[in-house]
C-alpha cells in the first residue's frame, strides 16, 4: 500500500492519500491520486506567491518529493 502525504511548516499533515497498490510506480500513484489530479489540473487550492515575512523577497510554495516523483510545475 502507498501513502502520499503533505505536511506544513509545522509538520502537521494537511493532506493524505491512502490506498494505491504497493506494486504501482510511485509516479503513477501520484498522477492517479485525487491530490495529483488536482495539482495537474490547477484545481489544488495552493497559496499564491507571497513575500517572505519581513522582506520584499517573494517566493512560491513548493512540494518536495523524492526521486520517484516527477518534477512538474503547477498550472
C-alpha positions in Angstrom: 0.0 0.0 0.0 1.2 3.5 -0.8 0.7 6.6 1.3 1.1 10.2 0.0 1.1 13.0 2.5 1.6 16.7 2.6 2.8 18.5 5.7 3.0 22.1 6.5 6.0 24.0 8.0 4.8 22.9 11.5 4.9 19.2 10.5 1.1 18.9 10.6 -0.5 16.7 7.9 -2.7 18.8 5.6 -3.5 16.1 3.1 -3.1 12.3 2.9 -4.0 9.8 0.2 -4.0 6.2 1.1 -4.8 3.0 -0.8 -2.8 2.7 -4.0 -1.3 -0.8 -4.6 2.3 -1.2 -3.3 3.4 -2.7 -6.7 2.4 0.5 -8.6 5.0 3.0 -9.7 5.3 6.0 -7.4 4.7 8.5 -10.2 1.7 6.6 -11.3 0.3 6.6 -7.7 0.8 10.4 -7.6 -0.7 11.1 -11.0 -3.8 8.9 -10.3 -4.4 10.2 -6.8 -7.0 12.9 -6.2 -4.2 15.2 -5.0 -2.1 14.6 -8.2 -5.1 15.2 -10.4 -6.0 18.4 -8.6 -2.3 19.5 -8.8 -2.0 18.8 -12.5 -5.3 20.5 -13.4 -4.6 23.6 -11.3 -7.6 22.9 -9.1 -5.5 22.4 -5.9 -6.0 25.3 -3.5 -2.4 26.4 -3.1 -1.5 29.8 -1.8 -0.2 32.3 -4.4 3.4 33.6 -4.5 4.0 35.8 -1.5 6.8 37.7 0.3 8.9 36.1 3.0 7.8 37.7 6.2 9.7 40.9 7.0 11.2 41.1 3.5 10.3 42.2 -0.1 11.5 38.8 -1.4 8.7 36.8 -3.0 8.8 33.0 -3.4 6.3 30.4 -4.5 5.4 27.5 -2.3 7.0 24.1 -3.1 6.1 20.4 -2.7 9.2 18.4 -2.0 9.3 14.7 -3.1 11.9 12.0 -3.7 13.4 10.8 -7.0 10.4 8.5 -7.6 8.2 11.6 -8.3 8.5 13.7 -11.5 9.4 17.3 -11.2 6.5 19.4 -12.5 5.1 22.9 -12.4 1.7 23.8 -11.1 -0.7 25.1 -13.8 
